Each structure stands twice: as structure tokens, then as C-alpha cells.
Amino acid sequence: MFGVWVMNRTRRPAFTLIELLVTVAVISILIALLLPAVQMAREAARRMSCSSNLKQIGLALHNYHEAHGVLPFGCGTDYDGLVSSLGTLNDRRYSTHSQILPQLDQANVYNLIDFNVAPFHPYVNSGATEPACIASGGLSAVNGEAAITVISTFLCPSDIDRLQSLWGHNNYRSCNGGGWEGRDGDGMFGQNSSVRLSAVSDGLSNTAMFSERCKGTWDHSTYDPLSDIYDMAGIWSEETFREFCLSLSPEEAAAYHQNIDAGQNWLAGNYNWTRYNHLVPPNHVSCKNGFTWDGVGMAASSRHSGGVNVLLGDGGVRFVNEQIDQAIWQGLGTISGEETITDF
């Protein structure tokens, strides 16, 4: 009797194999259902952070305007002649970003920049692939100490970073306008522009200041239509260029040579690093007319689902759907086009 009682006391309940498999299956289903919701919540937080970055840039631009009476230019002087190219050491192609550093609480970085020389002097381009520059960690460039600084306000947390450039990278772009011009655009930030907010006759709430663009792959064997810009040399008018670029699918665009260093630094006003336009809609394939930067369709792009954040002239930030009407999108890029802008 005592032995039976001991056996009953030592018996333990246990899962059968079927019960265990059912439990595992239920947990797997719950995780599968929960994971997309978690990912969506994380992306919503990242998109909000991206919007906050643009709002800070907008506030900095308005403070700059209050101090100087005009907005900063989108790109400084070059001496390329009729055709805009890679530049020379005589160029002063500084970006909008470099000029508003004090208004972003980055005066210490701003004070390190010598605006009297080319942005990456003694290197004509960015020097990012120059052995001497790489060996020095960027400090062989006059403005290297400033240029290597990572400015978190210039980075969208939704993007991925594959760039191998030494410099502080960039996701946010100043708007050059609604057309394909590489220099004198009809937007807020052209080359050597000095736009007053009072001159924006289209209305500040109907005019883009900044938007975002994905950073490059740094790899010619990898095609990414959200960051690449494809060289399509030809004899174009703006309209034929735009129509051809609009007709290209990402698969068709991959047949062309691509630029892979999008957003590799925030210091210089190079079109592929700190600027964009409204010639083609958000998240579309981007195109340029061969070697020159005088014919460009540089789309805003992002890794947010379905569109991009846009900073408007009044300081507000709107999420713009990639399916926006093309005429409305182009109108948002200009300061005095007198376009009719309906809701977007």
C-alpha cells in the first residue's frame, strides 16, 4: 500500500508529442501574425523620425532666412563653362546643408569649413576613392575634419547605408525646381540662388523646399532604382528626355551605366549628393544626360512604403504618395510657375 502511494506521488504530468507540436505550431502562427505588426510599428516610428529631421531642417532654413534676408543657395559657384561636369579646384560647390549648420546647432562643424577653397581641396571631386585621402581618414582634405562628421539630422533611419565614402552621408535634398536644369533651377535652391520667401508667388504651402533620396550602393554590380541615377546620353529636349525617363522600368534602366554614390556626403552641392528635382515623380527611375549634369531627372525617393516625405516652404512636412499627379508634382517644385495645385 505504501509502495503504491509513493508511485502515485512521483508520477509527473507530461506533454504528448502531438500536444507539443500543436503548441509549437500555435506559437509560430502567433509570431507570424505579430511580426508584420511589429515591423509596421517600427517603420511608422522611423518615418516619424524622418519627418522630424525635415522639420528641423525647415526651421533652420527659416532661421537662416530671418538672419540673412534670403535662403541659402543649393549649390555654389563652378567654372565649368557651358557644360556642367565634375568640376575643378576653382569651384566652390558648397551645399545648402553646409550653410545652415549653425542653425542646426552645428556651429562647431561650420567653423571648421574653409569656404575659400573647393569643398574637398586638394581633391577635385570628393576624394572618397583617393588612396591618400583614404589613408589619412579624410584628414588630408582641407575640410576633412568637418566632412567626416556624421550629422544625424541629415540621415533617414529607414534607409540602408552601403556607402564606403569617408564622409558624413546624406539623405535629404534641396529642391532645384520642376525642370531638368542642373544649375539655374526654378525652385527654392538653384546654383548661387538667393530666394526670398516673399518671392514664392506659388505659395509656401504649395512649394517644396527639401525631400529625401536613398543613399547609393557603392557597387556597380548592384542595381537599386531608388538610389541609382542612369546615364542616357543623347540629343534631347527637356520634354523628350522626361518622356523617355518616365517610360523606363527599373529593369530597362539597368541596361545603362549607373551612378552609385548617391548621398555620399552632405558638404558639396553635387546633384547626386545633396539636390533633387521634380521632373519625374517620387520613387521613379532617375536619369541624366550622359556625363553632364545639365539634363537631370533626379527623383525624390525613400524606403518608406508608397511615397516620400516633403518639406514645404511654410515649414510643414507632408507625406506625398508616389502616385501623385505628375503636373501637381512638377508644380510643387517651382516657386513661381503659377500652376494650379489641388490637394496632394
Sine and cosine of phi, psi and omega as CSV:
sin_phi,cos_phi,sin_psi,cos_psi,sin_omega,cos_omega
0.00,0.00,-0.71,0.71,0.01,-1.00
-0.90,0.44,-0.61,0.79,0.01,-1.00
-0.91,0.41,-0.62,0.79,0.03,-1.00
-0.91,0.42,-0.67,0.74,0.00,-1.00
-0.88,0.47,-0.63,0.77,0.03,-1.00
-0.91,0.42,-0.66,0.75,0.02,-1.00
-0.88,0.48,-0.66,0.75,0.01,-1.00
-0.91,0.41,-0.60,0.80,0.00,-1.00
-0.93,0.37,-0.52,0.86,-0.09,-1.00
-1.00,-0.03,-0.10,1.00,0.02,-1.00
-0.95,0.31,0.70,-0.71,-0.02,-1.00
-0.89,-0.46,0.70,-0.71,0.09,-1.00
-0.93,0.37,0.53,-0.85,-0.04,-1.00
-0.58,-0.81,0.45,-0.89,0.11,-0.99
-0.96,0.27,0.63,-0.78,0.20,-0.98
-0.99,0.17,0.25,-0.97,0.01,-1.00
-0.88,0.48,-0.63,0.78,0.00,-1.00
-0.91,0.41,-0.69,0.72,0.03,-1.00
-0.87,0.49,-0.65,0.76,0.01,-1.00
-0.90,0.44,-0.70,0.72,0.00,-1.00
-0.90,0.43,-0.64,0.77,0.04,-1.00
-0.90,0.44,-0.67,0.75,0.02,-1.00
-0.88,0.47,-0.72,0.69,0.02,-1.00
-0.88,0.48,-0.67,0.74,0.00,-1.00
-0.89,0.45,-0.67,0.74,0.01,-1.00
-0.90,0.43,-0.69,0.72,0.03,-1.00
-0.88,0.47,-0.66,0.75,0.01,-1.00
-0.89,0.46,-0.66,0.75,0.02,-1.00
-0.90,0.44,-0.69,0.72,0.01,-1.00
-0.89,0.46,-0.66,0.75,0.03,-1.00
-0.90,0.43,-0.67,0.74,0.01,-1.00
-0.89,0.46,-0.57,0.82,0.03,-1.00
-0.97,0.25,-0.58,0.82,-0.08,-1.00
-0.98,0.18,-0.57,0.82,-0.11,-0.99
-0.84,0.54,-0.74,0.67,0.04,-1.00
-0.87,0.50,-0.60,0.80,0.01,-1.00
-0.91,0.42,-0.64,0.77,0.04,-1.00
-0.91,0.42,-0.69,0.73,0.01,-1.00
-0.90,0.44,-0.65,0.76,0.03,-1.00
-0.90,0.44,-0.64,0.76,0.01,-1.00
-0.91,0.41,-0.65,0.76,0.03,-1.00
-0.91,0.42,-0.68,0.73,0.01,-1.00
-0.92,0.40,-0.60,0.80,0.05,-1.00
-0.88,0.48,-0.64,0.77,0.04,-1.00
-0.92,0.39,-0.65,0.76,0.02,-1.00
-0.91,0.41,-0.66,0.75,0.01,-1.00
-0.90,0.43,-0.61,0.79,0.05,-1.00
-0.91,0.42,-0.64,0.77,0.04,-1.00
-0.90,0.43,-0.63,0.77,0.05,-1.00
-0.89,0.46,-0.70,0.71,0.04,-1.00
-0.88,0.48,-0.64,0.77,0.02,-1.00
-0.90,0.44,-0.63,0.78,0.05,-1.00
-0.86,0.51,-0.71,0.71,0.00,-1.00
-0.91,0.42,-0.60,0.80,0.04,-1.00
-0.90,0.44,-0.63,0.78,0.05,-1.00
-0.90,0.44,-0.65,0.76,0.05,-1.00
-0.90,0.44,-0.66,0.75,0.04,-1.00
-0.87,0.49,-0.70,0.72,0.02,-1.00
-0.89,0.45,-0.65,0.76,0.03,-1.00
-0.89,0.45,-0.66,0.76,0.00,-1.00
-0.91,0.42,-0.66,0.75,0.03,-1.00
-0.92,0.38,-0.61,0.79,0.05,-1.00
-0.92,0.39,-0.61,0.79,0.07,-1.00
-0.89,0.46,-0.70,0.72,0.00,-1.00
-0.88,0.47,-0.64,0.77,0.02,-1.00
-0.90,0.44,-0.59,0.81,-0.03,-1.00
-0.98,0.20,-0.56,0.83,-0.15,-0.99
-0.91,-0.41,-0.18,0.98,0.01,-1.00
0.99,0.13,-0.13,0.99,0.03,-1.00
-0.59,-0.81,0.27,-0.96,0.14,-0.99
-0.99,0.16,0.42,-0.91,0.08,-1.00
-0.93,0.37,0.34,-0.94,0.04,-1.00
-0.97,0.23,0.27,-0.96,0.04,-1.00
-1.00,0.08,-0.47,0.88,0.00,-1.00
-0.42,-0.91,0.69,-0.72,0.00,-1.00
-0.98,0.19,-0.17,-0.99,-0.13,-0.99
-0.91,0.41,0.62,-0.79,0.27,-0.96
-0.77,-0.64,0.19,-0.98,-0.03,-1.00
-0.81,-0.59,0.69,0.72,-0.12,-0.99
-1.00,0.09,-0.13,0.99,-0.09,-1.00
0.98,0.18,-0.56,-0.83,-0.11,-0.99
-0.95,0.31,-0.46,0.89,-0.07,-1.00
-0.91,-0.41,0.84,-0.54,0.03,-1.00
-0.98,0.22,0.80,-0.60,-0.04,-1.00
-0.74,-0.67,-0.57,-0.82,-0.07,-1.00
-0.97,0.24,-0.33,0.95,0.09,-1.00
0.98,-0.21,-0.02,-1.00,0.00,-1.00
-0.66,-0.75,0.08,-1.00,0.03,-1.00
-0.95,0.30,-0.14,0.99,0.09,-1.00
-0.99,0.17,-0.25,0.97,-0.09,-1.00
-0.95,0.30,0.47,-0.88,0.09,-1.00
-0.78,-0.63,0.82,0.57,-0.10,-0.99
-0.98,0.17,0.90,0.44,0.04,-1.00
-0.99,0.16,0.43,-0.90,-0.08,-1.00
-1.00,-0.01,0.22,-0.97,0.19,-0.98
-0.84,0.54,-0.67,0.75,-0.07,-1.00
-0.84,0.55,-0.67,0.74,-0.05,-1.00
-0.90,0.43,-0.47,0.88,-0.09,-1.00
-0.99,0.10,-0.37,0.93,-0.05,-1.00
-0.98,-0.20,0.18,0.98,0.00,-1.00
-0.82,0.57,-0.69,0.72,0.01,-1.00
-0.87,0.50,-0.56,0.83,0.00,-1.00
-0.97,0.24,-0.16,0.99,0.06,-1.00
-0.96,-0.28,0.35,0.94,-0.03,-1.00
0.88,0.48,0.55,0.83,0.04,-1.00
-0.85,-0.52,0.61,0.80,-0.01,-1.00
-0.88,0.48,-0.52,0.85,0.01,-1.00
-0.90,0.44,-0.59,0.81,0.05,-1.00
-0.96,0.27,-0.67,0.74,0.02,-1.00
-0.84,0.55,-0.65,0.76,-0.04,-1.00
-0.94,0.34,-0.22,0.98,0.05,-1.00
-1.00,0.09,-0.20,0.98,-0.11,-0.99
-1.00,0.01,0.77,-0.64,0.12,-0.99
-0.99,-0.14,0.99,-0.16,-0.05,-1.00
-0.96,0.26,-0.02,1.00,-0.01,-1.00
-1.00,0.06,-0.08,1.00,0.05,-1.00
-0.83,-0.56,0.19,-0.98,0.08,-1.00
-0.85,0.53,0.52,-0.85,-0.11,-0.99
-0.77,0.64,-0.63,0.78,-0.05,-1.00
-0.89,-0.46,0.50,0.87,0.05,-1.00
-0.75,0.66,0.73,-0.68,0.22,0.98
-1.00,-0.05,0.38,0.93,-0.01,-1.00
-0.98,-0.21,0.70,-0.71,-0.06,-1.00
-0.93,0.36,-0.73,0.69,0.00,-1.00
-1.00,-0.01,-0.78,-0.62,0.01,-1.00
-0.99,-0.11,-0.21,0.98,-0.04,-1.00
0.96,0.28,0.10,1.00,-0.12,-0.99
-0.92,0.40,-0.35,0.94,0.02,-1.00
-0.93,-0.37,0.12,0.99,0.00,-1.00
-0.98,0.20,0.81,-0.59,-0.04,-1.00
-0.81,0.58,-0.67,0.74,-0.02,-1.00
-0.91,0.41,-0.61,0.79,0.01,-1.00
-0.93,0.38,-0.70,0.71,0.01,-1.00
-0.89,0.46,-0.70,0.71,-0.03,-1.00
-0.88,0.48,-0.53,0.85,-0.02,-1.00
-1.00,0.04,-0.01,1.00,-0.07,-1.00
0.93,0.36,0.40,0.91,0.00,-1.00
1.00,-0.05,-0.20,0.98,-0.12,-0.99
-0.98,0.22,-0.14,0.99,0.09,-1.00
-0.97,0.25,-0.24,0.97,0.12,-0.99
-0.99,0.12,0.61,-0.79,-0.02,-1.00
-0.81,0.58,-0.68,0.73,-0.03,-1.00
-0.99,-0.15,0.32,0.95,-0.10,-1.00
-0.86,0.51,-0.66,0.75,-0.04,-1.00
-0.88,0.47,-0.62,0.79,0.06,-1.00
-0.96,0.30,-0.70,0.72,-0.14,-0.99
-0.92,0.40,-0.46,0.89,0.00,-1.00
-0.98,0.19,-0.14,0.99,-0.04,-1.00
-0.95,0.33,0.78,-0.62,0.06,-1.00
-1.00,0.07,0.88,-0.48,0.04,-1.00
-0.98,-0.19,0.95,-0.30,-0.11,-0.99
-0.87,0.49,-0.49,0.87,0.01,-1.00
-0.90,0.43,-0.34,0.94,-0.01,-1.00
-1.00,-0.07,0.15,0.99,-0.08,-1.00
-0.83,-0.55,0.78,-0.62,0.06,-1.00
-1.00,0.05,0.82,-0.58,-0.05,-1.00
-0.94,0.35,-0.22,0.98,0.02,-1.00
-0.99,0.14,-0.30,0.96,-0.07,-1.00
-0.99,0.11,0.31,-0.95,0.10,-0.99
-0.97,-0.25,0.47,-0.88,-0.07,-1.00
-0.87,-0.50,0.96,-0.28,0.05,-1.00
-0.94,-0.35,0.03,1.00,-0.03,-1.00
-0.92,0.40,0.62,-0.78,0.06,-1.00
-0.94,-0.34,0.23,0.97,0.06,-1.00
-0.91,0.41,0.58,-0.81,0.02,-1.00
-0.93,0.38,-0.41,0.91,-0.24,-0.97
-0.99,0.11,0.26,-0.96,0.14,-0.99
-0.90,0.43,0.79,-0.61,-0.13,-0.99
-1.00,0.07,0.08,-1.00,-0.13,-0.99
-0.50,-0.86,0.68,-0.73,0.11,-0.99
-0.94,-0.35,-0.31,0.95,-0.17,-0.98
-0.97,-0.25,0.70,-0.71,-0.17,-0.98
-0.85,-0.53,0.64,-0.77,0.11,-0.99
-0.99,0.16,0.57,-0.82,-0.08,-1.00
-1.00,0.06,0.87,-0.49,0.03,-1.00
-0.99,0.11,-0.37,0.93,0.03,-1.00
0.58,-0.82,-0.22,-0.98,-0.05,-1.00
-0.99,-0.12,-0.13,0.99,-0.07,-1.00
-0.92,-0.38,-0.18,-0.98,-0.13,-0.99
-1.00,-0.07,0.08,1.00,-0.04,-1.00
-0.87,0.49,0.65,-0.76,0.04,-1.00
-1.00,-0.02,-0.25,0.97,-0.07,-1.00
-0.85,-0.53,-0.99,0.11,-0.10,-0.99
-0.99,0.14,0.98,0.18,0.02,-1.00
-0.98,0.20,0.15,-0.99,0.02,-1.00
-0.97,-0.26,0.42,0.91,0.04,-1.00
-0.96,-0.28,-0.28,-0.96,-0.04,-1.00
-0.93,0.37,-0.49,0.87,-0.19,-0.98
-0.71,-0.70,0.99,0.11,0.10,-0.99
-1.00,-0.04,-0.12,-0.99,0.05,-1.00
-0.97,0.25,0.80,-0.60,-0.04,-1.00
0.82,0.58,0.47,0.88,0.00,-1.00
-0.97,0.24,0.33,-0.94,0.07,-1.00
-0.52,-0.85,0.93,0.36,-0.12,-0.99
-0.98,0.18,0.76,-0.65,0.15,-0.99
-1.00,-0.02,0.60,-0.80,0.01,-1.00
-0.88,0.48,-0.50,0.86,0.01,-1.00
-0.93,0.37,-0.30,0.96,-0.01,-1.00
-1.00,0.07,-0.07,1.00,-0.03,-1.00
-1.00,0.10,1.00,0.09,-0.12,-0.99
-0.97,0.26,-0.29,0.96,0.06,-1.00
-0.96,0.28,-0.21,0.98,-0.05,-1.00
0.99,-0.15,0.74,-0.67,-0.06,-1.00
-0.89,0.45,-0.54,0.84,0.00,-1.00
-0.98,0.22,-0.12,0.99,0.03,-1.00
-0.91,-0.41,0.31,0.95,-0.06,-1.00
-0.71,-0.70,0.77,-0.63,-0.03,-1.00
-0.99,0.17,0.69,-0.73,0.16,-0.99
-0.99,-0.14,-0.83,0.55,-0.07,-1.00
-0.70,-0.72,0.42,-0.91,0.26,-0.97
-0.60,-0.80,-0.28,-0.96,-0.06,-1.00
-0.85,-0.52,0.34,-0.94,0.09,-1.00
-0.48,-0.88,0.63,-0.78,-0.04,-1.00
-0.93,0.38,0.53,-0.85,0.02,-1.00
-0.98,0.20,0.44,-0.90,-0.12,-0.99
-0.96,0.29,0.13,-0.99,-0.07,-1.00
-1.00,-0.02,-0.38,0.92,-0.08,-1.00
0.89,0.46,0.39,0.92,-0.11,-0.99
-0.53,-0.85,0.92,-0.39,-0.03,-1.00
-0.94,0.35,-0.24,0.97,0.03,-1.00
-1.00,0.03,-0.09,1.00,0.01,-1.00
-0.92,-0.38,0.79,-0.61,0.00,-1.00
-0.96,-0.28,0.79,-0.61,0.00,-1.00
-0.69,-0.73,0.99,-0.16,-0.08,-1.00
-0.90,0.43,-0.24,0.97,0.05,-1.00
-0.99,0.14,-0.29,0.96,-0.01,-1.00
-0.84,-0.54,-0.48,0.88,0.00,-1.00
-0.93,0.37,0.46,-0.89,0.28,-0.96
-0.79,-0.61,0.74,-0.67,-0.21,-0.98
-0.97,-0.24,0.70,-0.72,-0.03,-1.00
-0.99,0.13,0.86,-0.51,-0.01,-1.00
-0.76,-0.65,0.98,0.21,-0.06,-1.00
-0.92,0.38,0.66,-0.75,0.02,-1.00
0.00,-1.00,0.03,-1.00,0.09,-1.00
-0.99,-0.16,0.98,-0.18,-0.16,-0.99
-0.88,-0.47,0.47,-0.89,0.40,-0.92
-1.00,-0.10,0.24,-0.97,0.02,-1.00
-0.85,0.52,-0.65,0.76,-0.06,-1.00
-0.93,0.38,-0.70,0.71,-0.01,-1.00
-0.93,0.37,-0.57,0.82,0.05,-1.00
-0.90,0.44,-0.73,0.68,-0.01,-1.00
-0.89,0.46,-0.71,0.71,-0.02,-1.00
-0.89,0.46,-0.65,0.76,0.01,-1.00
-0.92,0.40,-0.70,0.72,0.01,-1.00
-0.89,0.46,-0.67,0.74,0.02,-1.00
-0.90,0.44,-0.47,0.88,-0.06,-1.00
-0.98,0.19,-0.24,0.97,-0.11,-0.99
-0.99,0.15,0.75,-0.66,0.18,-0.98
-1.00,0.07,0.30,-0.95,0.06,-1.00
-0.83,0.55,-0.59,0.81,0.00,-1.00
-0.92,0.38,-0.65,0.76,0.03,-1.00
-0.93,0.36,-0.62,0.78,-0.01,-1.00
-0.90,0.44,-0.49,0.87,-0.05,-1.00
-0.91,0.41,-0.17,0.98,0.07,-1.00
-0.97,0.24,-0.22,0.98,-0.06,-1.00
-0.98,-0.21,0.37,-0.93,0.09,-1.00
-0.90,0.43,0.67,-0.74,-0.04,-1.00
-0.88,-0.48,0.50,-0.87,0.16,-0.99
-1.00,-0.01,0.72,-0.69,-0.21,-0.98
-0.89,-0.47,0.12,0.99,-0.12,-0.99
-0.94,-0.34,0.50,0.87,-0.03,-1.00
-0.80,0.59,0.77,-0.64,0.09,-1.00
0.94,0.35,0.41,0.91,-0.09,-1.00
-0.94,0.33,-0.25,0.97,0.12,-0.99
-0.37,-0.93,0.32,-0.95,0.01,-1.00
-0.98,-0.21,-0.09,1.00,-0.17,-0.99
-0.98,0.19,-0.64,0.77,-0.14,-0.99
-0.98,-0.22,0.49,-0.87,-0.03,-1.00
-1.00,0.05,0.41,0.91,0.10,-1.00
-0.84,0.54,0.66,-0.75,-0.08,-1.00
-0.85,0.53,-0.58,0.82,-0.08,-1.00
-1.00,0.10,0.00,1.00,-0.03,-1.00
-0.91,-0.41,-0.63,0.77,-0.16,-0.99
-0.68,-0.74,0.14,0.99,-0.09,-1.00
-0.71,-0.70,0.27,-0.96,0.07,-1.00
-0.39,-0.92,0.13,-0.99,0.11,-0.99
-0.60,-0.80,-0.02,-1.00,-0.10,-0.99
-0.93,-0.36,0.45,0.89,0.01,-1.00
-0.92,0.39,-0.61,0.79,0.05,-1.00
-0.83,-0.56,0.41,-0.91,-0.13,-0.99
-0.95,0.30,0.21,-0.98,-0.01,-1.00
-0.84,0.55,0.62,-0.79,0.07,-1.00
0.92,0.40,0.22,0.98,0.07,-1.00
-1.00,0.07,0.30,-0.96,0.14,-0.99
-0.82,0.57,0.66,-0.76,0.03,-1.00
-0.97,-0.26,0.57,-0.82,-0.11,-0.99
-0.70,-0.71,0.45,-0.89,0.20,-0.98
-0.61,-0.79,0.40,-0.92,-0.10,-0.99
-0.99,0.12,0.98,0.20,0.05,-1.00
0.91,0.42,-0.69,-0.73,-0.09,-1.00
-0.94,0.34,-0.55,0.84,-0.08,-1.00
-0.97,0.24,0.41,-0.91,0.10,-1.00
-0.96,-0.28,0.35,0.94,0.00,-1.00
-1.00,0.02,-0.16,0.99,0.10,-0.99
-0.75,-0.66,0.97,-0.23,-0.19,-0.98
-0.67,-0.74,0.69,-0.73,0.23,-0.97
-0.87,-0.49,1.00,0.06,-0.09,-1.00
-0.99,-0.16,0.99,-0.15,-0.09,-1.00
-0.97,0.26,0.57,-0.82,0.28,-0.96
-0.91,0.40,0.58,-0.81,0.01,-1.00
-0.45,-0.90,0.37,-0.93,0.03,-1.00
-0.37,-0.93,0.18,-0.98,0.10,-0.99
-0.98,-0.18,0.18,0.98,0.21,-0.98
-0.96,0.29,0.57,-0.82,-0.05,-1.00
-0.94,0.33,0.87,-0.49,0.23,-0.97
1.00,-0.02,-0.01,1.00,-0.02,-1.00
0.10,-1.00,-0.31,-0.95,-0.05,-1.00
-0.65,-0.76,0.41,-0.91,0.16,-0.99
-0.99,0.12,0.65,-0.76,0.01,-1.00
-0.77,-0.64,0.78,-0.62,0.12,-0.99
-1.00,0.04,0.84,-0.54,-0.01,-1.00
-1.00,-0.09,0.24,-0.97,-0.09,-1.00
-0.88,0.47,-0.42,0.91,0.01,-1.00
-0.99,0.10,0.02,1.00,0.01,-1.00
1.00,-0.09,-0.15,0.99,0.04,-1.00
-0.98,0.20,0.43,-0.90,0.05,-1.00
-0.88,-0.47,0.79,-0.62,0.02,-1.00
-0.87,-0.50,0.58,-0.81,0.16,-0.99
-1.00,0.00,0.88,-0.48,-0.09,-1.00
-0.97,-0.26,0.81,-0.59,-0.01,-1.00
-0.92,0.39,0.65,-0.76,0.00,-1.00
-0.92,0.40,-0.23,0.97,0.04,-1.00
-1.00,-0.05,0.25,0.97,0.00,-1.00
-0.83,0.55,0.56,-0.83,0.06,-1.00
-0.84,0.55,0.74,-0.68,-0.10,-0.99
-0.89,0.46,-0.62,0.78,0.00,-1.00
-0.90,0.43,-0.63,0.77,0.03,-1.00
-0.92,0.39,-0.68,0.74,0.01,-1.00
-0.88,0.48,-0.71,0.70,0.03,-1.00
-0.90,0.44,-0.63,0.78,0.02,-1.00
-0.89,0.46,-0.57,0.82,0.03,-1.00
-0.91,0.42,-0.38,0.93,-0.03,-1.00
-0.99,0.15,-0.24,0.97,-0.09,-1.00
-0.96,-0.26,0.41,-0.91,-0.02,-1.00
-0.99,-0.12,-0.37,0.93,-0.05,-1.00
-0.52,-0.85,0.67,0.74,-0.01,-1.00
-0.99,0.13,-0.19,0.98,0.00,-1.00
0.85,0.52,0.49,0.87,0.07,-1.00
-0.96,0.27,0.40,-0.91,0.11,-0.99
-1.00,0.04,0.92,-0.39,-0.03,-1.00
-0.97,-0.23,0.95,-0.32,0.10,-0.99
-1.00,0.06,-0.10,-1.00,-0.04,-1.00
-0.88,0.48,0.60,-0.80,-0.02,-1.00
-0.64,-0.77,0.00,0.00,0.00,0.00
